[in-house]
């Protein structure tokens, strides 16, 4: 939602000049406050160019909120603070931390570690987000809460991501969150994309003239007035500042003001001219204030004393309207801070940082002291570089990868000794890649490669280079480079070498073998050279061995090893908080897909659920969407469409990576043509130029399902054929049965021969009801007479023994269709009736319609599905109802779904109303689907 508004001119006082023409914006903000007073939440991002009036509007909002009973907490992004992990978040939350004692212990720990108040493992960023959400909800129990974040474009990455996550999940709390964000061009603002916006446009001409009149008391020459209004382009700060920067002769005599590149630049130039007229000590004091981001007046005066600057030096800066000094240091506008700092000479910048470092307590704030020391250095300084490296370690421990990367990058620049510099560059590259800045990481690898590096470091450099290449290109040279890195690591770090071989194999499966030497078989052949696994092989070791055997010696040879690996993942009982926990999270994505490849429905359910559980417990939203994707596909195949919808909705809510596969597969099985086509088009667009990897193949599989359900068999055959070309889809066995059915229905059974042979041999090797049932159904489609009848019956018998209800329902459907064509109407009706009941019950609308058409052809009409009370619930409400029915508290449900307890309570009220019940006990007595 974007709102662009220009309101009529209110009658402003002198101190409200910046609010001229903003009545409509006032109303939009005050509406948020009214919603919170009524028990609802509100979120808004106020966008606009520098000087457009965002800060003035926020101040008006604060005053209104205080007057109407709100608690107000605020923070402001500062450009110099952008490298300090969770700095902005701590600024906002610090006054509320006394209430953190009411949070669950994992959330308390996450906040404490993130803010550097306690020791512990680095918390996942979104576990911190859940903790902040709970903290705000706890504070809002006492009354409505307003959280204001100005200059959000300068927040550190960790704070921006957490606050945006909280804003999307705050829902039913009495919390208003407002962010002021400068338009793109300063820094990336992606975390806030998609939140409701209030976009501030420039003032209209009449409003601009009214505001200009408040800034210039003397009569203005008409030509000059028109010129100022034209150059300001409706920017309120420009209208106030441009006249102050012009000589009186220009204002009165009609001389034109010079053209400017941008309003912001012109306003900055005006501030600089005013600063340039100050005494030297006042100018230097401004530079110190600009370099010190916390606004701590006591710290500023200690630094001033270090430089020999007297208190009297502040008066000229205050008189010039550039600075306000009391208990806090405030610039008139953020443009003053940035303009003053950037215009300062490098020696003055270094003097300011050196003074700030000298007066910053190394025990209380070692990281900020290290950063100031680093900015004060000319050339190299090993002592400062080492201090930055220690700061990077502390930042990483708090979960601040971007901050750690920034500290390390500056440490590299300051390191005099080549070998040490290369090692730090490698560390910095790792941190940059983990923080999502892979291009910057690649540049640091170039520095590290100049060396000298020992053999282990050189091998790790090649591994990181391969990981970055695969991340950026999703194919190309990635698998080959991973193989090269694995070979280099073999004599140096056998365990890491084996993991890298497994990474290479996974990459080849995922990309479909795109790129030179990247085919799955070629990678598996190369992985046979992996070092032997240790005496007690880890689950990942067993998985590597099983996959290598499968792709080099054949499916039947690999199944026993794959089963051993899957059993190891399923039965690993080590400490859930130990290293093994993170290992499992890393490889369960591949293990779950492997369970599908051996047709083990019970195992894939267990591993997918375990992956989701571990990711949720750790708050690991980086891996949760992928875990939810696998689980949603399994739930779809099991006929649990409503639960699958819940999982895809939760994955979407995390807003980490746009995994559309789960949504597309669900929409296709539901037979929703328009929705499937739209998602498919988006996936094809996003996969453009990356080759025919998993994204492409899964999209084709889903479209094959859709078209088979709709009875458009030529389209289904085309999509299934494309899907069958993928190593990932043939590995998971998803595409085989779709291709076989479509080929048979188009009268081209010969096109299904290879798929049928592969499916039958794999089913026999796996020996599971799922695999054997699918194979029997597929053989029935290409058979005739008594043989076909026997195969159909076997398929139904086998598939009844597994959890894949969709495949059982389709077995009844195709058997009924065959029986009708054989003239056996009674038997056909029985099968089609069962198929229709199963398919309509799970929500497979297109397949159910196909069954209904066949039933009508036998002379019988399909019965409509009887309505259930739970049909009125949304997917999210059904999820909450199920969890509450198990006895979970609102806080427990909220933690699982990344919602606040108050939001769960709001949903429960809706659930109770729709189901005509009044208590949780009654909810437990209902038979929820």
Secondary structure, DSSP 8 states (H G I E B T S, - for coil): -EEEE--------GGGGGGTT-HHHHHHHHHHHHHHHTT--EEEEEEE-TTSSHHHHHHHHHHHHHHTT-EEEEEE--GGGTTSTTHHHHHHHGGGGGGGGGS-HHHHHHHHHHTTSS--S---HHHHHHHHHHHHHHHHTTS-EEEEEESGGGS-HHHHHHHHHHHHH-TTSSEEEEEEEE-TTSS--GGGTTS-EEEE----HHHHHHHHHHH--S---HHHHHHHHHHHTT-HHHHHHHHHHS-HHHHHH-------S-HHHHHHHHHHHHHHTS-HHHHHHHHHHHH-TT-BHHHHHHHHHHTT--TTHHHHHHHTTSEEESSBEEESSHHHHHHHHHHS-HHHHHHHHHHHHHHS-TTT-HHHHHHHHHHT-SS--HHHHHHHHHHHHHHHHTT-HHHHHHHHHHHHHH--SHHHHHHHHHHHHHHHHHTT-HHHHHHHHHHHHTS---HHHHHHHHHHHHHHHHHHHSSTTHHHHHHHHHHHHHTT-HHHHHHHHHHHHHHHHHHTS-STT--HHHHHHHHTTS----SS--HHHHHHHHHHHHHHH-HHHHHHHHHHHHHHHHH--S-TTSHHHHHHHHHHHHHHHHHHHTT-HHHHHHHHHHHHHHHHHHT-HHHHHHHHHHHHHHHHHTT-HHHHHHHHHHHHHH-SS---HHHHHHHHHHT-HHHHHHHHHHHHHHHTTS-S-HHHHHHHHHHHHHHHHHT-HHHHHHHHHHHHT-HHHHHHT-SHHHHHHHHHHTT-GGGGHHHHHHHHHHHHHH--HHHHHHHHHHHHHH--HHHHHHHHHHHHHHHTTSS-HHHHHHHHHHHHHHHHHTT-HHHHHHHHHHHHHHHHHHT-HHHHHHHHHHHHHTT---------GGGGS-HHHHHHHHHHHTT--HHHHHHHHT--HHHHHHHHHHHHHHHT--SHHHHHHS---
